[in-house]
Amino acid sequence: MDCLLGIDVGTTGTKGALFTTGGILVDSAYVSYPVSYPVEGRAEQNPVDWWNALVSVVKTLISRNRNGHTIKALSLSTQGGCLTLLDAHFRPVHNSISWLDRRAAEISEIMGKKISAEEMYHTCGWANLDCLTLPSVLWFREKMPG
């Protein structure tokens, strides 16, 4: 039977579901992971947790559904606005900065005075929000340049 695999790498866990091509749920799996709040206003996650959860969910669904199901398509969604800094070998150098994080509020405010909301949206498709990647990248450049 042909199936579709949907995966959501969300804020609190990764969910996966197998559906028939007719839209009937065959099976689902979920693996949770934590959000860390090391300092007030900050929210971080270990990106390795995301990967491990993704692998676990897919392995679980495949191992429980070996009776002729063939995955014909995959749909993947993830939490938006997270920042994961990598080294030259694509390994994380810091916890990922969650979309819940507000460490870059001051930088975002300064950006808002220099770039109009319309220009920001036209340039990158996002509003000037302190939780998004550009203010967070600038925060790291200023506060943790190493």
Buried (B, 14 or more C-beta within 10 A) or exposed (E): BEBBBBBBBBBEBBBBBBBEEEEEEBBBBBBEBEBEEEEEEBBBBBBEBBEBBBEBBBEBBBEEBEEEBEBEEEEEEBBEBBBBBEEEEEEBEBBBBBBBBBBBBEBBEEBBEEBEEEEBEEEEEEEBBBBBBBBBBBBBEEEEEE
